[in-house]
Amino acid sequence: MAFNVRRVLLGDPLPTAHEAHHRLAKVQALAVFSSDALSSVAYATEEILLVLVLAGTGALQLSLPIALAIAGLLAIVGSSYYQTIHGYPSGGGAYIVAYDNLGVWPGLIAAAALLIDYVLTVAVSVTAGVAAITSAVPSLYACRVELCLLAIAFVAWANLRGLRESGTLFSVPPYGFVTIFLALIVVGLARLVTGSLAPASAQAIPGVEVGVQSLTLFLVLRAFAAGCTALTGIEAISNGIRTFQKPEADNAGKTLIAMVVLLATMFLGITVLTRLLGVAPLEHETVVSQVGRQVFGTGPLYLALQAGTAAILILAANTSFAGFPRLSSILARDRYLPRQLANLGDRLVFNNGIMGLALLASALVVLFGGQTHRLIPLYAVGVFLAFTLCQSGMVRHWYREKGKGWRLKSAVNGMGAMATGVVLIVIVGSKLVHGAWIVILLVPVCLWFFHSIRSHYAAVAEQLSLEGLKPEKWVGLASRRRHKVVVPVSGIHRGTLPALRFARSLSKDVTAVAVDVEPEVTAAVREKWAAWGHDVPLVVLDSPYRSTLGPLLEYLAESDQRKPNRGLAVVVLPEFVTATRWHSLLHNQTAQLLKRVLVYRRGHTAKDRVIIDVPYHLRR
Amino acid sequence: MAFNVRRVLLGDPLPTAHEAHHRLAKVQALAVFSSDALSSVAYATEEILLVLVLAGTGALQLSLPIALAIAGLLAIVGSSYYQTIHGYPSGGGAYIVAYDNLGVWPGLIAAAALLIDYVLTVAVSVTAGVAAITSAVPSLYACRVELCLLAIAFVAWANLRGLRESGTLFSVPPYGFVTIFLALIVVGLARLVTGSLAPASAQAIPGVEVGVQSLTLFLVLRAFAAGCTALTGIEAISNGIRTFQKPEADNAGKTLIAMVVLLATMFLGITVLTRLLGVAPLEHETVVSQVGRQVFGTGPLYLALQAGTAAILILAANTSFAGFPRLSSILARDRYLPRQLANLGDRLVFNNGIMGLALLASALVVLFGGQTHRLIPLYAVGVFLAFTLCQSGMVRHWYREKGKGWRLKSAVNGMGAMATGVVLIVIVGSKLVHGAWIVILLVPVCLWFFHSIRSHYAAVAEQLSLEGLKPEKWVGLASRRRHKVVVPVSGIHRGTLPALRFARSLSKDVTAVAVDVEPEVTAAVREKWAAWGHDVPLVVLDSPYRSTLGPLLEYLAESDQRKPNRGLAVVVLPEFVTATRWHSLLHNQTAQLLKRVLVYRRGHTAKDRVIIDVPYHLRR
């Protein structure tokens, strides 16, 4: 039954052989890898404004220089990643680059930063996507958390089914979004130039703190840090080089350039437009939605803008659902995460990673009340930490390789590392009290977690190793052993006889043990034993406290000690299995309890004990 | 650890030999058995008033004639039970009397009615007890549900520890309550006579529906039915005759008379006083509390009254905690309830029954918002159903016995049966829509439940029976079998070698099976097999969908079919057991999953399969 439900929801299992590598043309690849980066224009400008407005609406004019600085940073990081693509043409995530060039710990720090960031990307993208919807349909604002959870569940479900339909279908939202967004900027500027749209000055802003702080350098830096969320997702192409058509690195590099140019244009465009229209942040409507309403009115174009924004943001969340499980499976193979995360599920996706990500992101959304701007201070810390480590690693990479023009390449990546490092410090410094501390705390926790898991696996491997064992010796002992077999019986019936028979086929040293909880039952067992017990002796244990388990465990421990050198200790458990699950609620389940206790118990003696289950199935 | 917590909470286990029968003197016995019956005076009058007030405060004067009718009923039921005591001197609950004399189904109906009623007694007594507290301390009214749950948990805990301290300690609340309650009546009447307390007329009643209905015969009957809750608990003495000192029946009879006289006096007394003082029901304060404040003021005497009321009510709940587990253990022994309810726990009490009762009563309290008057319509239905069946059974009993004066005895019980039967009809008729329907529905559900459980146990006994088996034949087969052994292996290491060795000691027909999920792992297994596998053939199964379990189960099913007549099918499972529970989260747990599936699976073949667990314990 459960299997059928699973099948309808997730589809038939896929054989491993189907894991083909579908290669993407540049136009498709741009759509697949750009949604995370491009979607950030939906909220980055607003985040800048939300900080500046703390110093009054007059401070909003600073948004333009800040946006220009971020565009400059974008160019630097873009060139750095262009070089990473050519340096690691087989695909180099921050984890791999840092691990290879800087060592284990920097690699793990990058991994921790990336994992945290994938979770945040889902939470931020989904809340921002839902904000685009609730801006157009304000009545949905009250149930935004539920909408976010629904969106996460939907994306997780699509990924569990195995989202192979990349390419064509997935190109619609990104290109649609780019088209409508560029149209917004062009139409907006044109209408402003022709005078059909009047530039306004910022007005009273309900639901947003205004002018409670003075305009300090610190505030400007905080605004800059908030805007740096525009850069998130830029690393996606360098992780996915292998899915490009040949020559992979060249195609990937060109796609990266296209993406950076688009991103810079859209980000600067919306910031300029926001300034010229005098738009200020509101609680219940996004900045993009306000600009859209002024430029397009509330007609179909406006609705297309909001729908496109929501769609690309949810697609951005989808990017993490590819990245998080992939990275955790790599970490699991390297034994830094539980083994279960390395398993490819029956739809050829990493089920456990997908479900883990969905749960973590949902928890974040609930904790932060589904509000993008409350999540932003946590965001970008991880991204820039990974950027910095990756770029530093690249510097080392070129230095080690010393190939053609390595000095220039080193210099470019070095500038990237410097720039992102400085920004990282700015981000941490300015957002520390607003939530960045959570990430700063989580990174070492992750490291400790990675380390403990790795040590555990190492300890297990060492304990299981055959080092020092000799195969010959192991054979010799095989059949000469005489096992010491104990059969706990509750009565003599068809449920216990097969167990007794099996026990007798095992060894000559079989003892049946009954616990005297109810005298009448014990008397019946003794009576029947004459006929059915054959040569097996019956031991009846007293149970002053009416426990069945206690006396049995005591007896087994004693019997181990009595003749410690004689054969293996074996317990044969007769167990009648009820026809349906709920029938089993009507029985005492002593056999099952005993089984569980015996498997986990050790320490009495140095020896492990073999547990044999002889089931007898009831038909009704 | 869990065991130590348990020990501190519940005390050391007690040996069976300690189950002594402590006999009670009449004075002690009255205290032990009367709290349920006597405590009902705390709410019975109020319940009458709450119905009458629906026809306006003028209708309240009818409370006195209704109370007199109930006192008359009490006398009839009291005499009936006096006879039951002498007819069943070894203790005859309604279940036993009805079962013996009327047959299985009436017995089970009585049992169902009693079980339901025990749950309701706990819920009603505890909510009424908490109402006595919140009347004195109104600020606690808001958290009455929590207080109720706390009280239930406390009583359940005391019972799980094994409440052996009956007698002296338990005499304090009942006698204290009787003393302060009689003092209330005497002082109240005296102050009214001397004129130091002025009789008032009923005033505006906040929070209670007033005068919304006309005073019909139906309403009067409903008020009578509500007041009949005063009779609940009267049967307690007849259930507990065996704990009286000799001559048991005589002492029990005398105690019953004392209890009935006390109950009638207190019930009539408080009703009269309520009338004379013009007290009407309020939402946040009980009627008894209002009378107490007027008579005693708000000093220590008033507080003693409220404390005494709360104490005896919680003690009344305690009565059910003795009755419910005892009755369900009798039913479990007769196989009408799950076997687990028949087990005496290690503190010599029926743990499962106690916890079941606590859970059910807590659920009721939460469902009904901790309000006594909302629970009352459900109450008394079960009591009077059990009364009627018990008294009818007694008629049959005397008729069958035909002992000295059987005609008179029959007549007395017959009158009891008639009276309680009529009252039952009145109760059901007048309270049906207010909640009695729930009980009317629950009784057949219980019967169906009893019946299915009994059938299941009968089916199991039949299937396990040795009927038709011959001991000789069973012996013959013992050691001549050649088992067909399969060992699933994931790799060759210290965790799998002991299993292989054990398998080889079992049979010559051993096959090791590996599932090819990861080619590198499989290759490693094949390579090591030459040295370590000895004569055991290794079969590698393909797994196109990357599942370990699926191919294994398929292989086992096929191998069963291939040579169905050859020996027993045995699966030997190597399992490495991690040092701590949480370490096991880091492993795939395939062995455990396989074990569970194999035990429950059947149907492929007609045969059951033996499952052998060879654990290897990791030390860290």
Interface residues (C-beta under 8 A of the other chain):
Chain A: P13 L14 P15 T16 A17 P338 R339 Q340 N343 L344 G345 D346 I453 H456 Y457 A459 V460 Q463 L464 S465 L466 L469 P471 W474 V475 L477 A478 S479 R481 H483 I492 H493 R494 G495 L497 P498 R501 F502 R504 S505 L506 K528 A531 W532 H534 S543 P544 Y545 R546 S547 L568 E575 F576 V577 T578 H583 L585 L586 H587 N588 K595 V599 Y600 R602 D608 R609 V610 I611 I612 D613 V614 P615 Y616 H617 L618 R619 R620
Chain B: P13 L14 P15 T16 A17 P338 R339 Q340 N343 L344 G345 D346 I453 H456 Y457 A459 V460 Q463 L464 S465 L466 L469 P471 W474 V475 L477 A478 S479 R481 H483 I492 H493 R494 G495 L497 P498 R501 F502 R504 S505 L506 K528 A531 W532 H534 S543 P544 Y545 R546 S547 L568 E575 F576 V577 T578 H583 L585 L586 H587 N588 K595 V599 Y600 R602 D608 R609 V610 I611 I612 D613 V614 P615 Y616 H617 L618 R619 R620
